[in-house]
Amino acid sequence: MFSDYLTESERQLVEKARVFGEEHFTEENVSRWYKEGGIPGDVAEAYRCSDLGYLGFSPERGGPDVSYTAQIAILAELTKSAGAIMPFQSQLLDFQVISRFANEEQMNMILKRYEETSRPCFCTAISDAGSGSDALGYRTTVRKKDGKLVLSGEKVFVANGQHTPYIMVSAKDLTEESDFISAMPSFWLIPSSCEGVSALPINKIGQKIIPFAALRFDNVELKPEWRLGTPYQALSQFQSILDIGRCIICAGSVGLAQAAFDDAVHHANARKIRDRRIGDFQQIGLMLTEMNSMLINMKAHINHACRSIEQGSGAKLAVALMKKYVPATAGEVANRAMQIFGGAGYTDSSRVGRIWIDCRGSQYAVGTDQIMVNIASRAILDKYAEQ
């Protein structure tokens, strides 16, 4: 879907993603995984063993040597093939984040576990109960108590939070002499078996192939070697982690929108009323035209944001504009696809209803639409005040 911005070798990987999806993501399979809440082990292993399996890791760790735009294009293609948000979305973010902080020993353990199980051995717990991804508003903290490091707080909407043996958690670092407001974020890789860690499944109405959980940390004793990176490293990387997460969410959104559009076009060609295909009716044609324009605009937003991240310039505004526009617009595309299907779009006889539900969830992830307006408007004012 982003072939104009990719090298030939990157286009080949996107094609491999399409072939992988064609082989494994049949509608029968995806519908079953949606009900079961996950993909089977053989599909996870097939993905790991493919040329895509280490996407998100650096080339030194076995990942493909591709641009960030290419990684987003591959994820969008996988999502389009499935017509559902897949675990590879959260996995890409997990691998991107851990690669920034883990030391050699930690990374070797993570890679060994991945090779053994074909699934990430950790979940990423960033969104704080009550404050979301706003690090300044975090209530999850690490403090020193009686000479020990203690983690307390609650994280929400953690993908695979109740299943992984390790948790990568972010928290305000209050181990040094600093006030609560100015305390820096920190990242930790802790065993989920620690005393004081508990998980409660979250029953979502969509995106059901990825199970979510709320995690509670009740005075969990930490070991110093569980820290990922340094406090200053965490602070400098935190915004880029959010930017990457928002691009990944939008990649899934545009993949879903493309799937809904493709299904709607096929239906508009195949469905006939009095020997006339419904796509020839003006109102149906208008919806298809609008959907196509929306897809072009979504891809342009994503490409601009990815290139801004790669170039290290203007990413804050580009990413906020993208995240405000893409998930909501993907939902509009899916909504029009449902309308084109008529009553069948509101049943499980077509996948467009499931696509619409999955699209809706992405308007909350890694910052709501309203938060993106807040970020973008401030960035716009600052940008043009300097001119």
N, C-alpha and C positions, 0 to 999 in steps of 0.2 A: 504493500500500500504506500510505501515511501520510496519507491524504486528510483525516483529522480534524484534522491539525495544520497544514494549508496554507491559503493564501489561494486565491481563485478563479483568479487568474492563474497561481499556482504549480501548481494542479491541471491547468490547461490544458497546462503544459509537461510534466508527468508523462504526460498523455494523448498528447502529441506523441512522447514517448519510446516509448510503447507502439506507436503507429502506425509509427514508424521501425523498431522491432524487427520488427513484423509484416511490413513490406515487405522488409527486408534479411536478417533472421535466420532464414531457413528452416532446418530441420534438415539438409537437404542441404548448404547453405552452411556452417553451423557445423561440421559433421563434416569437411568439406574443409579449412576453416581450421585445425581442430585438428590435422590431419595435416600441413598445410603450415607451421604455426607462425606465423600472422599473418593479418590481414585484407587484402584487395586494395585498391589505390589508389582505385578508384571508390567503395568504401564509406567509406573514410576521408574522401574529398572530400565525399561526400553528407552525412556527419556534420558536417564543418566548416561547410558551407554551410547547415545547418539552424539552427533557433533554439537548439539545444543545443550547437553546435560550440565555443563559447567558455566553456563551463561551467568554473568555477574561477578565471577572470579576473574582475577587478572590473568594474562597469558602465562605468567610464572607459576600460577596455581592450577593451570590446566584449562583456563577459560579461553574462548575464542578471541583473537586479536581483532576486535571490531570497534567501531565508534559507538558512542552512547546512543546516537540516533538509530544505528543498526539494531542494537539490543531492544529498543522500543519497538522497532518495526517487526522484529521476530516475535515479541510478545503479542503485538496486535494481530499478527497472522495466526498464532496459536489460538487466541481468543475468538477470532472470526471463525476458525474451523470448528470450534466447539459450540459456539453460540451460547457460551456461559463463561463466567469468571472461573478460571482454573487455578489450582495450587501453584502453578509456575509463576503467577503474578506475585504472590507474597514471597515465594522462594527467591525471585530475582532481587527483591528489596533486601531480604535477609542476607544474601551473598554480597550485595553491594555494601551494606553497612558493616558486616563483620570484617570484610577485607580492609576496611579503613583503620580498624582498631586492634585486631587480634595480633598477638606476638607469634613467633615461630612455633612455640609449643602448643599454643591454643589452636592455631590454624592447622597444624598437623593432626590434632585430635579431631577437629571438625571434618577435615577431608577424609580421614580414616573412617569415621562414622558414616559419612555420606557414601563412601565406596562400599561399605558393608550393608547398608540398609536402603540405599537409593533415595533416602529422604533426609532433609535437613535435621540435625540433631538438636536444634534450638529454635525457639520462636522469638520474635522481636516485640518487646513490650515498651512502647513509647507513649501511646495515648493515655493521659492521666485522667482518672475519674474526676470530673468537674471542670477540668481545664483543657482537655484534649491534648493537642500537640504544642500548646503554649508553654515553653520551658520556664518562663518567668512565673507562671502560675502553678507550677508543679507543687503538689502536696506529698508526693513520694520523695523520701529523703534518705540519705545515709548520714548517720551521726556516730559519734564516739560515746559509748556508754560503758563505764567501768573498764576503760581501756580496750574495749572491743568495738568493731565496726558493726553497726546495726542498720538494717534496711527496713523501712516501714512505709506503707502506702498501698495504693490500689491502682491497677492498670485495667483498661477496658478495651474491648474489640481487638483482642490479641489472637491473630490467626494461629490455629493449631495449639493454642495455649494450654490445653489440657492433655496434650499427647506427647510433647517433646521432653526428652530427659534434661535439657538445659533451657535456660531463659536468658536472653540478652535484654537487660532492663536498664532504662535510663532513670536517673534520680538526681535531685538537687544534692550537691556535695557540701555538707555542713560539717565536715571533719576538721576544717581549719577555722580560724577566727574570721568569720564573715557573717553578715546579717542575712536574714532569710531572702530578702528581695534580690540582693546582689550575688547570691551564691551561684556558682557555676554548675552546669549539668555534668554528670558523669555516667559512664556506661560500665556495666558489670555482666559477666557471664557466670551465672550461678546454677547449680544443680536444682532441678525442680523438686527433688526429694528432700530438700532442706526443711528442718523443722520451722514451722511458721508460714510455709508457702501453701496456699490453697487455691483451687481453680473451680469456677462455677461456669458451666456452659451457657452461652447466650443463644437463644433460639431466634434466629433471624428469619424474616419472611422471604429473603432472597439470598443469592450468592451462597447457596447451601453446600456446594462442593467443598468449600473451605470452612471448616468448623471454627467458630469464634468462642472465646472465653473471657471472663473477667478474672484477674489474678489478684490475690490479696497477699501482702507481705506483712506479717505481724511479728515485728522485732526479730527479723531473720539475721542471724550472725553470719558475717561475711569474712572471708579470708582476703588479705591484701592482694594475693596473686590472682584473684578473680576479677580484678579491675581490668578494664579494656582501655588501653592508651593512658593518656594523662588528662587531668582536668582541663588544661588549656587546649589540648587537642580536641576534646569533646566539644568545647565551646566553639572552636573555629569550624568544626565539621557539622555542627547541629543544623544550621540553616541549609547547607548543601544536602544533608540527608532528607530534610523535608522537601526540598526541590526535586530530588530524585524520586522520592515516594509519590509526589504529585504527578510527575511525568509517567510513572508506571501505572498509576490509577487511570490516567487519561489514555494510555495505550490500550488498556482493557476496554475502556469506554468506546473508543473509535473502532476497535475490533468487533464489539457487540453491534454497534451501529451499522457497520458494513455488512454483517451477517443479516441483520433485519432488513436492510435495503435490498440485498441480493434476493432474499426470500420474497420480498414484496414485489420486486420486478418480475421474478419468475411466476408468481401467482397472477400478476396483472396481465401477463402474456397468455397464461394457460386457462384462466377462468373466463368463460364466455357467457354472455347473456344475449339470446336471440342471434347466435352466430357472430356476435361482436365481442372481441376481447375487452375486458373492463378497463384495461390501460388506455383505450381509445376515448373513454369518457373524460370530459374536460377536468372534472374535479379530481379524478384519480391521477390524471396527467400532471395537474398542478402539484399534488402531494409528492409525486415522484421527482418532479423538478426541484421542489424545495429541499427534499431529502438529499438529492445529489449535491446541491449547493452547500448544504450544511456539512456534508462529508468533506468537501474540498476545504472549507473553512476550518474544520476541526484539524485536519492533517496539517494545514499551514500553521495553525497555532502550536501544535505539538512540535513540528520541525523547528519553528522559531525558538521555542523554549529550549529544546535540546541543543541547538547550536549556541544559544546564549550560555548554557551551562558549560559546553565544551570550550567556548572562547573566553569564559570567565568575565563576561561583561553583560550587564543588564538583565541577569537571570531573575532577580527578585520580581520585577514587573512582568517580564515575559511569562514566568511560571504562574503567577497569580492570575493574569488574564486568561491563560490557557485553562487553568483549573476551574475558573469561574464559568468559562464558555463550554468546554468540551463535555463534561458529564451531563450537564443539563440539556445540551443540544443532542447528545446521543439518546437521551430519554425521549426527546421530541421526535427523532427519527424512528425510534421503536414504537412510539405512540401512533405515528402515521402508518407504520407498517401494520399494526394491529387493526387500524381502521380499514385499510385496503383489504385485509383478510375478512372483514366483516365479523359476524358472530364467531366464526372459526378461530379468529385471533384471540378470543377470550376463553378458549378451551385449550386442553393439552394436545389437541390434534395437530397443532402447529407450535413451533418453538418461540414465536415472536412474543408471546405473553411472558414466557420465562426471561427472555432477553430484556423486556421492559422492566421487569422486577429487578434484575441484576443491575441494569443501568441506574436505577433509582438509588441504590445503595452507594454508588460512587460519588454522589453529591455530598456525602458526609465524610468520606475517608480523607485523612490527612488534611483536614481543614474544610469547613463547610463553604458553600457559595458566599454566604454573608461575610465570613472571615476573609475570603479572597477579595471581596470588594473593599474591605477595610485596608488590606495590604496594598492592593493595586492603587487605590485612590491616594494614599500617602506617597507612594512611589511616583505617581504621576505629578503630584504637587511639587515634590522635591526635584524631580527631573527638570520640569519647566521653570522652576524658580531660579535654577542655576543659569538659565539662558538669558 
